[in-house]
Amino acid sequence: MDIAWFTDTWLPTRDGVVTSLQSFKEELEKRGHQVYLFAPGTENRDDTEENIFYYKGRVFHGYPSYRAPSLFSLLTKRTERRIANIQPDVIHSHGPAIMGIHAVKAARSSKAPLLFPYHTMLEDSLHFVTTSPAMQAIVGRLLPIWLKWYFHRCQGVIAPSHAAAEEISHYSEEPIEVIPTGIDLDRFHQADGEMIRARHELDGPVILHVGRIVQEKNLDLLVTAAQRILKEKPDAMFLIVGEGPYTDAVQQHVEKQGLTEHFLFTGFVPDEELPDYYAAADVFAFPSTYETQGIVAIEAMAAGMPVVAAAARALPELITDGKTGFLFQPGSADALADAILDALDADVTAAARETAATFSTERCTDRLILYYKRFL
């Protein structure tokens, strides 16, 4: 198949959407399918070797790793010309913003089916657009209208979890297919955690968080919970892997609580080292209530680690409390601390890995290909 993907986020940005795209793209191309990617960039440029078409975009306010193409780009015929050359079997839009509108244009000009996976709960992301409460209220009223219009342009809709599918069902006239993102399990079975412990001089229990450091990940809750955890585990270390615009705020919170010596912020970590960081930890803490799937939680489970996650959205679909991980009441620092302390004394390795195995890249790509074929 020839497949045209349109996305509002791509490398060098690192987030859950980019992780999903990379995972599926690599496996689809390994199987002989061709993926053509339309994405924001620093300039209008066609990378014909990689089949990536970049649209010049400005840096998104407050999030320097994100770019947004101009509305003017929608007035050009560039997208239609590229699509006419490709003649894709399927057009797959990964977001409803500017590049998503390009996908609608591409579908109209080519008559190819337009499919749409809902990766991110945009209703909870209004602070990306503006910090003004008044403007957030206005955008919040307009967003459902826009989403309903966009969903109705699509012949197929995908969600990464049943919880996400239920939450967006009122937008879509089409049945929603649940297809999660897969992970490369082998990466997490062959990791070297001792190397990371030696590098950072980690001797006691290690509580890990991996991901973008943004407000919606609720890392402040982990900082608050740390005080209680350290009373019982005074040699514990909290390892925060990743970067993002909320890093300074979290670090300031850590400093105010007098916990600097117990928190280590690594910044960006190369993909090839991430499995080693998982293997170095004893517990994975995931206080976010924002997740439509929770890819990092699956990665942690593939490493055999107990995941402590908020009982919100997709995470209860991954975790059976006390068996494959631990769930806690969202927003409660005491409940988070209790769950982490329980997890430090638990052995859920086999059950966690068994759950993660159902999210292999191969299995999830099988499901995506079968879904594509319905529209041919």
N, C-alpha and C positions, 0 to 999 in steps of 0.2 A: 504494500500500500504506500501511496504518497500522502503524507499527513502534514498539514500546515498548522503550526501552533502559534498563537498570539499571546504574549504575556507582558504584564506591566513591570515585572521584575526578573532580572537575569544577572549572571555573573558580571562584575565581581561581587555583587550583593550576595549575602548568605542569609537565607531564611528558609522556612519550611516549604514555601512554594518552589524556590530554586532547587532545594533538595529533591522534591518530588519530580520536578522536570528532569533533572539529571538522571535520577534513577530509572524513570521510564524511557527516556531518550536512549540511554546506553543499551538497555535491553531490547528495545524495539529495533535499533539499528543492528544489533548483534544478530537478530533474526531475519535481517534482509529488508526491513521496512525503511523508508526514507522519511526523516523528520526535517521539515523546513521551519525555522524559528524566526518569528518577527518580534523584536524586542527593543526597548529603549537603549540608547547609547550616547556617546559624546558627540557623534556626528552621524549624518546620513551616510551609510556605508553598506555595501553588499560584500559579505565574506562568502565568496562562492565555494571555497574549499570546505568550509564548515556548514554551508547552507544556512547562514544566519544573516538576516536583514535588519540592520540597526536604524532606528529613527532618532534623530537628534532630540535630546530632552534636557530640560533644566533640572538642576538639583532640587529635590523636594524639600520644602522648608522644614527644618527641624530634623530631617533624616537624610544626611548628606550622601548616604550610599544608594538612595533611590533617585530615579530620574523620571520626569513626566514629559512626554512629547507635547508639542504645542497643538492647540486646536487647529491651527493653520494646516498641519499635516493632513488633516481629514479632507481638505479641499483639493489636494493633489490626486493624481491618478497613479501614483507610485505603487500602491498596494494592488490595485486592479491589474497593472501591467505584470507585476511579479507573479500574481496568482494565475494569470492567463498563461504564463510560461510553465508554471508548475502543474497546473490542472490537477489539484489534489482530489483524492477520494473523500477526505474528511477534513473539515476545519474545526479546530479545537481551541476555544478561547479560554484562557486561564484567569481572566479578570474582566470586569465590566467597565473599566475606565477607558482612557484614550485608545490603548491598543485593542481593547475589547470592541470598541466601535469600528476600528479597522477590520476586525474579524467579521462584524456584521456586513460591512461593505464587501469584503471578500466573498462571503457566502452568497450575497445577492448577485454579484457579478459572475460567479462560477456555477451557481446552482448546487454547490456541494452542501451537504448537511452541516449545520453548525451545532457543536456540542459545547457544553459549559460545565466545568467542575467548580463547585463553590468551596474554595480553599479556606477562606478567611471570613469570619463573622464581621462584616463591615459595620454593622450596627454598633459594635463595641469599639470601633476604630476611629470615631469622629475626631478624637484629639490629634490624629494624623493631619487632618485637614485644617483645623483651627484650634487655638487655645481659648478663644472667646466663648463663654457659656451661651451667649445670645446667638452667635453664629452656629454653634453646635446644635442648638435647639432647632434652628431653621433647616440646617442640613439633615438633622434627624427626621424632620417631617417630609423632606423631599426624597430622601434615600429610598424608602419603600416604593414610592411611585416609580423612581428610576429602575429599581431592581425588577419590579413587576414587568415594566416595559422590556427590559433586557431578557429576562427569562422567556418571555413570550416570543422572542425572536429565534429561540433555540429549538431544535428538533429533539435534543437529548440533554439531560441534566444528570450530573454525577456529584455525589457527596462522598467524602472519605470515611464517614461513619454513619451509623444509624441515627445517632443523636443529631448530627448535622442535617441529615435528610429530613428528620421530623421538624427541625427548626425552620427549614426553608420551604417546607411543603406548600405553604400558602402562597408562595410566589409563582409556582410552576404549574402549568397545565399538563405537563408531561410527567409520567412516572419517574421517580428519582432512583437511579442506580447507585448502589453503594460499592465503591471500588477504592480501597485504601492504597496508600503508597507503600511499596515494598522496600526492604533493605537487603543489603548484601550480608548474609549471616556469617559467612566465612571470616569476614574482617574482624568480627567480635569474638571469634573462637580462638584466634591466634594472636591475641594482644599481649603486650609486655607491661603489666602494671608496675612491676618492681622497678623498671627503668624510670618511670614517672615519680614514684615515691623517692627514689634516690636523688633525682634531679631537684626536687622541691623539699627534700629533707622531711618527708612525711612519716612519722612514726606511729601516731595514734589512729583512732577511727577517722575516716575521711567521708564527709558528706558532700556530694557532688551536685552541681547544677550546670547544664550545658544549654546554651541558646543565646539568642539576642537579648541584650540587657535593655529591656524596654519596660515601661511602667506596667503594662498589662500582664507581665509575667509574675507580678506579685513577690518580687524578691525581698521587699521590705518585710514581708511576713516571716520569711526565713531568718532575717536578721533578728527580729523580735523573738522568734522561737529559739534562737541560738543561746540566749542567756539561760534559759531553763535547761537546755541540753547540756551545756557546759558545767552546770552544777553536778550532774551525774557522770559526765564524761569530760573531765577538765582538760584532757589532752586531745580533744576532737579538733579537727580542722575542716573548714568549709571552703571548698574549692569551686570557684566561679569561673567557668570557661566560656568565653565569648566576649563580644563587645556590643556597644550600642549607645544611643543618646542618653540613656538613664544611668549610665555607669557612675558618673560623678555623684548623683543623688544617693545611690546605694552606698557608695564608699563613705560619703558624709554621714549617713545613718550609722554605718559600722563604727566610724570614729566617735560619734556622739555616745554610742553605747559602750565605748571602751573595749571594743572587740577586735581591734586592728590585727593583733598578733594571731588571731584565730581565723582570719579570712584571707584567702589568697586569690587575687584577681589575675588571671593569666593573660587576658586579652585574647586576640584571635589565635586559634590553634589550627595548623594545617590539617586537612582531612585525613592524611595518612597517619597522624598521631592521635586522632580522636579515640579510636578503640583502646589505645594504651591508657588514656585518661579514665575511660570507663573501668578498665580492669584494675586501676589503682585505687578505686573507691570502694567503700563498704555499703553505702546507701546512695540512691539517687533521689534528690528532693525536687518536687515539681509542684509548686504552689499555684500555678497558673489556673485560671478558670476560663481561659480564652481558646482552648484547643479544640479544633474540629477533628483532629486525629491524635496528635502527640507523638510525632516520629521519634523524638529523642527518648521518650519513655520506652518505645519498642527497642531502640538501640541498647538502652540500659538493660532491658530484660534479656536481649540476645547475649549480653556479656555475663548474664547470670546474677545480676544484681537486684536486690529488692528495691522497687520503686515506691516511694511515698508520694501520693498524688491527691490533689483535691478531688472530691467526689462531684465532679462537674462535667457536663457535656460528654465528650467521647471517652474520657478516662475510665469510668466504670465499665465500659465495654472491654477494655484491655485487662483490667486488674480485678481479680477476685480477692476481696479483703482477707488478709491472713493466709492466703494460699499462694498466690502468684505475686503478691505485693501488698501494699497497705493504702487504704483510703482514709481521708480525714475530712472533717466538716470544713467547707470552704470558708476562708476568712478568719479561722480560729488559730491563733499562734499556739495556744496550749494544746489543741488537738494535733497540730502539726508536730510539735515537740514530742508528744506522747507516741505518735506513730513512728517517728524517726528512732526513738529509743527502743521501741518494740522491734523495728526492722534491724537494728544493730545486733540484736540477739537471735534473729531468725535465720533459717536456711531455706530459701525458696528457689535456689539455683535451678534445679531440674524443672520445676513447674514454670518458672519464668522463661526459660529457654524453649520449653515446649510451646508456650503461647507465642513467643516471638517467631517461631518457625512457621506459623500460619501466615506470617507477613513477609515471606521471602519475595525478593524481586521477581523471581520466575512466576510464582503463583499470581501475584498481583498483575503482572503484565499479561498473563494468560487471560485474566478477566477483562482487561482493557481491550485486548485484541478482539475477543468475542463480542464485546459491546460495539466496537467499531464496525464489525462485520454485519451487524443488524441493519446498518444504514447504507450498505452498498447495493 
